[in-house]
Amino acid sequence: MAVSQPATFNEEWSDERVYAYLNHLPPTGVNADYHVLYNAYKHMRPYDFERLIKKFKEDGRNIEATNPQGETIAQTISAFPKHSLPFLEILKKYS
């Protein structure tokens, strides 16, 4: 039987942990900037996502990068309005 790690909520994420998402490599055919944004959206709370977005923009990365279907991260996540609203507000703030 595999041992699982207990869920942890509201833990503070270090800058190192947040910024590590900037180095996630995309699958073949996926824009690296889009991939970073998508993974950050899936795994981060809005507060940590905003920290990542600040650094992302400082590094000159493209917040308007698209996936293979031609959608920006804002277009992709807008399909999930109950969860994505705070993330969409952050993206708009930094666009």
C-alpha positions as CSV (number, residue, x, y, z in Angstrom):
1,M,0.0,0.0,0.0
2,A,1.4,3.4,-1.0
3,V,1.8,6.0,1.7
4,S,0.2,9.3,0.8
5,Q,1.1,12.7,2.0
6,P,-1.7,14.4,4.0
7,A,-3.3,17.4,2.3
8,T,-2.0,20.8,3.5
9,F,-4.1,23.9,3.2
10,N,-3.1,27.6,3.5
11,E,0.6,26.9,3.7
12,E,2.9,29.7,2.7
13,W,4.6,29.1,-0.6
14,S,8.2,30.3,-0.8
15,D,9.4,32.4,-3.7
16,E,11.5,29.5,-4.8
17,R,8.4,27.2,-5.0
18,V,6.3,29.8,-6.9
19,Y,9.1,30.8,-9.3
20,A,10.0,27.1,-10.0
21,Y,6.9,27.1,-12.3
22,L,8.7,29.5,-14.6
23,N,11.0,26.6,-15.5
24,H,8.3,24.0,-16.3
25,L,9.0,22.6,-19.8
26,P,6.1,22.3,-22.2
27,P,5.1,19.2,-24.1
28,T,6.1,19.3,-27.8
29,G,4.0,21.8,-29.7
30,V,2.9,23.9,-26.7
31,N,4.1,27.4,-26.2
32,A,6.4,27.6,-23.1
33,D,4.8,30.8,-21.7
34,Y,1.3,29.4,-22.1
35,H,2.3,26.2,-20.4
36,V,3.7,28.0,-17.4
37,L,0.5,30.1,-17.1
38,Y,-1.8,27.1,-17.4
39,N,0.1,25.0,-14.8
40,A,0.3,27.9,-12.4
41,Y,-3.5,28.4,-12.8
42,K,-4.2,24.7,-12.1
43,H,-2.0,24.5,-9.0
44,M,-1.8,27.9,-7.3
45,R,-4.0,30.1,-5.2
46,P,-4.7,33.5,-6.6
47,Y,-2.2,35.2,-4.3
48,D,0.6,32.9,-5.4
49,F,-0.5,33.2,-9.0
50,E,-0.1,37.0,-8.8
51,R,3.4,36.7,-7.4
52,L,4.3,34.4,-10.4
53,I,2.7,36.8,-12.9
54,K,4.7,39.8,-11.6
55,K,8.0,37.8,-12.1
56,F,6.7,36.4,-15.4
57,K,6.2,40.0,-16.7
58,E,9.5,41.2,-15.2
59,D,11.2,38.5,-17.2
60,G,9.7,39.7,-20.4
61,R,7.5,36.7,-20.9
62,N,4.3,36.8,-23.0
63,I,1.0,36.8,-21.0
64,E,-0.8,36.6,-24.3
65,A,0.9,33.4,-25.4
66,T,-1.5,30.9,-27.0
67,N,-2.1,27.2,-26.8
68,P,-2.1,25.0,-30.0
69,Q,-5.9,25.9,-30.4
70,G,-5.0,29.6,-30.5
71,E,-6.4,30.5,-27.1
72,T,-4.7,32.7,-24.5
73,I,-4.7,31.5,-20.9
74,A,-7.5,34.0,-20.2
75,Q,-9.7,32.5,-22.9
76,T,-9.0,29.0,-21.7
77,I,-9.8,29.6,-18.1
78,S,-12.8,31.8,-18.7
79,A,-14.7,28.6,-19.4
80,F,-14.6,28.0,-15.6
81,P,-16.0,31.2,-14.2
82,K,-16.7,30.0,-10.6
83,H,-13.0,29.3,-10.1
84,S,-11.2,31.5,-12.6
85,L,-12.6,35.0,-11.8
86,P,-9.7,36.0,-9.4
87,F,-7.2,34.7,-11.9
88,L,-8.8,36.6,-14.8
89,E,-8.7,39.8,-12.7
90,I,-5.0,39.3,-12.1
91,L,-4.3,38.6,-15.8
92,K,-6.2,41.7,-16.8
93,K,-4.3,43.8,-14.2
94,Y,-0.9,42.7,-15.8
95,S,-1.9,42.7,-19.5
